[in-house]
Amino acid sequence: MPNELKQRRTVYSASAQEVVEARGVGLNLNDEEVEEEVFHAVESIGGLPNDVESATSVMIKPNIGAPDIREHKGRQIALSEPCVTRAVLRMIREVNKNDVFVCDAPAGSLGPLAERLGYTNIVKEFGARLVDLNEGPYVEVEVPNAVCCRKYYVNKDAADADAVVSIAKLKAHIFAGVSLCMKNLFGLPPSEFYGVVGRTYLHYPFRLPRCLVDLTSAFKPCLNIIEGIVGQELREWFGPPVETEVLVTGINSVAVDATGTRLMGFDPEADFPQEPFLFDINHIKLASTIGLGPIYEKDIKVIGDNVNALKTQFHKKLPMGLSPKFHLKARKGLSQDAEYYWDNLDALVKVYKGEYIGILEGKVLSSAETMRELQLRVPFFHTVQREGAYKVPLIKKVYPKYEDPELREVFNQP
């Protein structure tokens, strides 16, 4: 088990307005022309951040989290364009000859997926590395001002990186509402600790939006790029394409995501149960409330093309086909089972210490030594067809008192 605890820098630059650049990038452009647009976009916000230039190790995190390799008019629908990562690598190599790696923790192995997309050749071209974040060694990263968990297990390379670049895709997300630069960081925690399919442990109601805030706070990407040459609506994987033709760039994840959300026709100031946040709270707004960046238009200086002309109305699929009132009911049941867990912690520790358990309606359904095993025994959702709703079993790793990294108040929500 990892025993090294890494503390990362957490201070954001404080300015009167966060600068975000939004520009049109046409579907008719080839890869080299797209790369030129990326260069100009980064130059327009002041060039590469100093953190990138001085870093001994730079982590580039594109969105390559699933084998959803589909194209619309020659451009990726669900995954960020490899040529954008290539452009970033070119810029970095002009000012930094130290360690640079491209990474993700996809469902399955990163190697074959990266090969099919062309990332293998791209990293070789610039003397960089490809790192599968699902592979160890692992360490624990501490989260300042945590809103979900005080620490997370991550790959050691990710923990040691001095500068982080998040390259996201412009797309909707069934559970998170939107999948942009903050959601892109969900690809950092390894499945070894959080579950093979979608990191189930962290994908839960209450946990997911707060986890995204924690990861943003802990890793603090200093360059954020949303590639939306083609976007995707309804859902995060295998959804329909949207011809958005936009590129959004900035140094602050929250400001960039707020701008990207507006370009999708949604309001970054909205919250559950408003669209697109039909399942849980708005992680972008939560990040702003704890000081990670602005979401209000008056606090974000958007430069570049006419933003209103770049907007495209996206559509959002109902999570599990159910309206927010059903998710609210499930969340209440989950909160009650969380209270059962904490109220009976001493007894549970005696039997299940260090194991993962599933609790539903005050009863332990099953236990397992690993999250992978528990997933086979306890479904993520229990559907009750006659009620037209579902129940969510609380999945919890059992820690002794005062050792649990998860905050109890996470589940004390309306």
C-alpha positions in Angstrom: 0.0 0.0 0.0 1.3 3.5 -0.7 2.6 5.4 2.3 4.1 8.5 0.7 2.0 11.6 1.1 2.4 14.3 -1.4 1.4 18.0 -0.8 0.9 20.1 -3.9 0.9 23.9 -4.4 -2.6 25.3 -4.1 -2.5 29.1 -4.6 -4.3 30.5 -7.7 -3.2 33.8 -9.2 -5.5 36.5 -7.9 -6.5 39.0 -10.6 -9.3 41.4 -11.1 -10.5 39.2 -14.0 -9.5 35.8 -15.2 -8.7 35.9 -18.9 -10.2 33.3 -21.1 -9.7 33.1 -24.9 -12.5 31.7 -27.1 -12.0 31.4 -30.8 -13.7 29.7 -33.8 -11.8 26.7 -35.2 -13.4 25.5 -38.3 -14.0 21.9 -39.3 -12.3 22.6 -42.6 -8.9 23.1 -41.0 -6.2 20.4 -41.1 -4.1 19.3 -38.2 -1.3 21.7 -38.8 -3.8 24.6 -39.0 -5.5 23.5 -35.8 -2.1 23.5 -34.1 -1.5 27.0 -35.3 -4.8 28.0 -33.7 -3.7 26.5 -30.5 -0.4 28.4 -30.6 -2.3 31.7 -31.1 -4.8 30.9 -28.4 -2.1 30.3 -25.8 -0.2 33.4 -27.0 -3.3 35.5 -26.6 -3.5 34.7 -22.8 0.1 35.6 -22.3 1.9 32.4 -23.5 2.7 29.3 -21.5 2.5 29.8 -17.8 5.7 30.2 -15.8 4.9 27.0 -14.0 5.3 25.1 -17.3 8.5 26.7 -18.3 10.2 26.1 -14.9 8.8 22.6 -14.2 11.0 19.6 -13.8 8.0 17.4 -14.7 4.9 18.5 -16.8 1.8 16.3 -16.9 -0.5 16.7 -19.9 -3.9 15.2 -19.4 -6.0 14.9 -22.6 -9.4 13.3 -22.6 -8.7 9.7 -23.8 -10.6 7.9 -21.1 -12.5 5.3 -23.1 -12.3 3.5 -26.5 -14.9 5.7 -28.0 -13.0 6.5 -31.2 -15.6 8.0 -33.5 -15.2 10.8 -36.0 -17.5 13.4 -37.4 -16.2 15.0 -40.6 -12.7 13.9 -39.7 -12.7 15.1 -36.1 -13.1 13.1 -32.8 -16.5 13.3 -31.2 -15.9 12.1 -27.6 -12.1 12.3 -27.3 -9.9 15.4 -27.4 -8.0 15.9 -30.7 -4.5 14.5 -30.6 -3.2 17.4 -32.7 -4.1 19.8 -29.8 -1.8 17.7 -27.5 0.9 17.8 -30.2 0.6 21.6 -30.3 1.0 21.8 -26.5 4.0 19.5 -26.6 5.6 21.6 -29.3 5.2 24.8 -27.2 6.5 23.1 -24.1 9.6 21.8 -25.9 10.5 25.3 -27.0 11.0 26.3 -23.4 11.4 23.2 -21.3 13.6 20.1 -22.0 12.7 18.3 -18.8 10.3 15.4 -18.2 6.9 15.7 -20.0 4.3 12.9 -20.0 0.9 12.4 -21.5 -1.5 10.4 -19.4 -5.0 9.0 -18.6 -6.5 6.1 -16.7 -9.0 4.7 -19.2 -11.3 1.7 -18.9 -8.8 -1.0 -20.1 -5.2 -0.3 -21.1 -4.0 3.1 -22.2 -1.3 1.7 -24.6 -3.6 0.3 -27.4 -5.9 3.2 -27.2 -3.1 5.7 -27.5 -1.6 3.8 -30.4 -4.9 3.9 -32.3 -5.3 7.7 -31.7 -1.7 8.4 -32.7 -0.4 9.5 -29.2 2.3 6.9 -29.2 4.1 8.6 -32.1 3.4 12.1 -30.8 5.1 11.5 -27.5 8.1 9.9 -29.2 8.4 12.8 -31.5 8.9 15.2 -28.6 10.8 13.0 -26.3 7.9 12.7 -23.9 6.4 9.7 -22.1 3.0 8.0 -22.1 1.8 7.1 -18.6 -1.1 4.8 -17.8 -2.4 6.3 -14.5 -4.1 2.9 -13.7 -0.6 1.5 -13.1 1.5 2.0 -10.0 3.5 2.9 -8.0 0.8 4.9 -6.2 1.1 7.6 -3.6 -1.5 9.7 -1.7 -2.1 13.3 -2.6 -3.4 15.6 0.1 -6.2 18.0 -0.8 -6.3 21.5 0.7 -9.7 22.7 1.7 -11.2 19.4 0.8 -14.9 19.1 0.1 -15.1 15.3 -0.4 -11.9 13.5 0.6 -8.8 14.8 2.4 -6.5 12.7 0.2 -6.6 10.5 -2.9 -4.5 7.7 -4.3 -2.9 8.6 -7.6 0.0 7.4 -9.8 3.3 8.7 -8.5 4.2 10.4 -11.7 1.0 12.4 -11.5 1.7 13.3 -7.9 5.2 14.5 -8.7 4.3 16.7 -11.6 5.2 20.3 -11.1 2.8 21.6 -13.8 -0.5 20.2 -15.1 -2.2 20.9 -18.5 -5.8 19.8 -18.8 -7.0 19.3 -22.4 -10.7 18.5 -22.4 -13.4 17.9 -24.9 -16.5 20.0 -25.1 -19.3 17.6 -24.2 -22.3 16.9 -21.9 -22.1 14.4 -19.1 -25.0 12.3 -17.8 -24.1 12.6 -14.1 -21.8 15.7 -13.9 -23.8 17.9 -16.4 -20.8 18.9 -18.4 -17.5 17.3 -19.0 -14.8 20.0 -19.4 -11.4 20.7 -17.8 -12.4 19.9 -14.2 -14.2 16.7 -15.2 -11.2 15.7 -17.3 -9.2 15.4 -14.0 -11.5 12.5 -13.0 -9.1 10.4 -15.1 -6.4 10.8 -12.5 -7.6 8.4 -9.7 -6.7 4.8 -10.5 -9.3 2.1 -10.8 -7.3 -0.1 -8.4 -8.7 1.9 -5.5 -11.9 3.4 -6.9 -13.5 0.8 -9.1 -13.0 -0.5 -12.6 -16.1 0.8 -14.3 -16.2 4.5 -14.1 -14.5 4.7 -10.7 -17.8 3.8 -9.1 -16.7 4.7 -5.6 -16.2 8.3 -6.7 -19.0 8.4 -9.3 -21.7 8.3 -6.6 -24.2 11.0 -5.8 -22.6 13.6 -3.5 -19.1 12.3 -4.2 -18.7 13.1 -7.9 -19.1 16.9 -8.0 -17.1 17.3 -4.8 -14.4 14.9 -6.0 -14.0 17.1 -9.1 -13.5 20.1 -6.9 -10.9 18.3 -4.8 -8.9 17.2 -7.8 -8.9 20.7 -9.2 -7.7 22.0 -5.8 -5.0 19.4 -5.5 -3.6 19.4 -9.0 -4.3 23.0 -10.0 -3.9 22.9 -13.8 -2.1 26.0 -15.0 -3.1 25.6 -18.6 -6.7 24.6 -19.5 -7.8 23.9 -23.1 -11.3 22.9 -24.2 -11.3 21.5 -27.7 -14.7 21.8 -29.3 -14.0 21.5 -33.0 -16.7 18.9 -32.7 -18.6 18.6 -29.4 -20.9 15.9 -28.1 -24.3 16.3 -26.5 -26.6 14.2 -24.4 -23.9 12.1 -22.7 -20.2 11.7 -22.2 -19.6 8.5 -24.3 -21.2 7.4 -27.5 -23.4 10.4 -27.9 -24.2 12.4 -31.0 -21.8 15.0 -32.4 -22.4 18.8 -32.4 -20.6 21.0 -34.8 -19.4 23.6 -32.3 -16.1 24.7 -34.0 -14.6 26.4 -30.9 -11.4 26.3 -28.8 -11.4 27.7 -25.3 -8.1 28.5 -23.4 -7.1 29.9 -20.1 -5.0 29.5 -17.0 -7.9 29.0 -14.5 -9.9 25.7 -14.7 -13.1 27.2 -13.2 -13.2 30.3 -15.4 -12.5 28.2 -18.5 -15.2 25.7 -17.6 -17.7 28.4 -16.9 -17.0 29.9 -20.3 -17.3 26.5 -22.0 -20.6 25.8 -20.2 -22.0 29.1 -21.6 -20.8 28.2 -25.1 -22.9 25.0 -24.7 -26.0 27.1 -24.1 -26.1 26.3 -20.4 -25.7 28.5 -17.3 -22.7 27.9 -15.1 -24.5 29.6 -12.3 -27.3 27.1 -12.4 -27.5 24.2 -9.9 -29.4 21.0 -9.2 -32.1 20.4 -10.3 -31.6 22.9 -13.2 -30.3 21.7 -16.6 -27.6 20.4 -17.2 -27.2 19.6 -13.5 -30.0 17.1 -13.4 -28.4 14.5 -11.1 -26.3 16.4 -8.6 -24.9 19.8 -7.7 -22.9 22.0 -10.0 -19.2 21.2 -9.5 -18.1 24.4 -11.3 -20.2 26.6 -9.0 -19.0 24.7 -5.9 -15.4 25.2 -6.9 -16.1 28.9 -7.2 -17.6 29.2 -3.8 -14.4 27.9 -2.2 -12.3 30.3 -4.1 -10.9 28.2 -6.9 -12.0 30.6 -9.7 -14.8 32.8 -11.0 -18.0 31.8 -12.8 -19.7 35.1 -13.1 -19.4 36.9 -16.5 -18.2 40.1 -14.9 -15.3 38.3 -13.3 -14.1 36.6 -16.6 -12.6 38.6 -19.4 -13.4 36.7 -22.5 -11.2 37.7 -25.5 -11.0 36.4 -29.0 -14.0 36.0 -31.3 -17.6 37.1 -30.6 -18.6 34.6 -27.9 -22.3 34.9 -28.7 -21.6 33.9 -32.3 -19.8 30.8 -31.0 -22.6 29.5 -28.8 -24.4 26.3 -29.7 -27.3 24.9 -27.7 -26.5 21.5 -26.4 -29.1 19.0 -25.1 -28.7 16.9 -22.0 -30.0 13.3 -21.4 -31.9 12.6 -18.2 -29.7 10.4 -15.9 -31.2 6.9 -16.1 -34.1 8.5 -18.0 -35.5 9.9 -14.7 -36.3 13.5 -13.7 -34.4 15.1 -10.8 -37.2 14.4 -8.3 -36.3 10.7 -8.5 -32.6 11.4 -8.0 -33.5 13.5 -5.0 -35.3 10.6 -3.4 -32.4 8.3 -4.0 -30.0 10.9 -2.5 -32.1 11.1 0.6 -31.9 7.3 1.0 -28.2 7.5 0.5 -27.8 10.1 3.2 -29.8 7.9 5.6 -27.5 5.0 5.0 -24.5 7.2 5.5 -25.8 8.2 8.9 -26.3 4.5 9.7 -22.7 3.9 8.8 -21.3 6.7 11.0 -23.6 5.8 13.9 -22.6 2.2 13.8 -18.9 2.8 12.9 -17.4 1.0 15.9 -19.3 -2.2 15.3 -18.7 -2.1 11.5 -14.9 -1.6 12.1 -14.8 -4.7 14.2 -16.2 -6.8 11.4 -15.2 -5.0 8.2 -12.1 -2.9 8.9 -10.2 -2.1 5.6 -12.9 -3.7 3.5 -15.5 -2.2 1.1 -19.1 -2.6 2.1 -22.5 -2.0 0.4 -25.3 -0.7 2.6 -28.9 -0.3 1.7 -31.7 0.7 4.0 -29.6 0.1 7.1 -28.3 -3.3 6.1 -24.9 -4.5 4.9 -25.6 -6.1 1.6 -22.1 -7.5 1.0 -18.4 -6.9 1.6 -15.2 -7.4 -0.2 -11.5 -6.7 0.1 -11.3 -4.8 -3.1 -13.6 -2.4 -4.9 -13.4 -4.6 -8.0 -14.8 -7.5 -6.0 -17.6 -5.5 -4.4 -18.7 -4.2 -7.8 -19.5 -7.7 -8.9 -21.7 -8.2 -5.8 -23.4 -4.8 -5.3 -24.9 -3.1 -8.4 -24.3 0.7 -8.6 -28.1 1.3 -8.8 -31.0 -0.9 -7.6 -33.9 -0.2 -9.9 -37.4 -0.5 -8.6 -39.6 -0.6 -11.7 -42.9 -0.5 -9.9 -42.0 2.9 -8.3 -40.4 4.3 -11.4 -37.4 5.1 -9.3 -34.2 3.5 -7.9 -32.3 3.1 -4.7 -28.6 3.7 -4.3 -26.7 1.4 -2.0 -24.0 3.3 -0.1 -20.6 1.9 -1.0 -18.0 2.7 1.7 -14.5 1.7 2.6 -14.5 1.0 6.3 -11.9 3.1 8.2 -11.4 3.4 12.0 -12.5 6.7 13.5 -10.3 9.6 12.6 -8.6 7.7 9.8 -11.3 8.1 7.1 -10.2 10.6 4.4 -13.8 11.1 3.4 -15.7 14.0 5.1 -18.8 12.9 7.0 -20.6 16.1 6.0 -20.5 15.1 2.3 -23.7 13.1 2.8 -25.4 15.6 5.0 -27.0 17.3 2.1 -30.6 18.2 1.3 
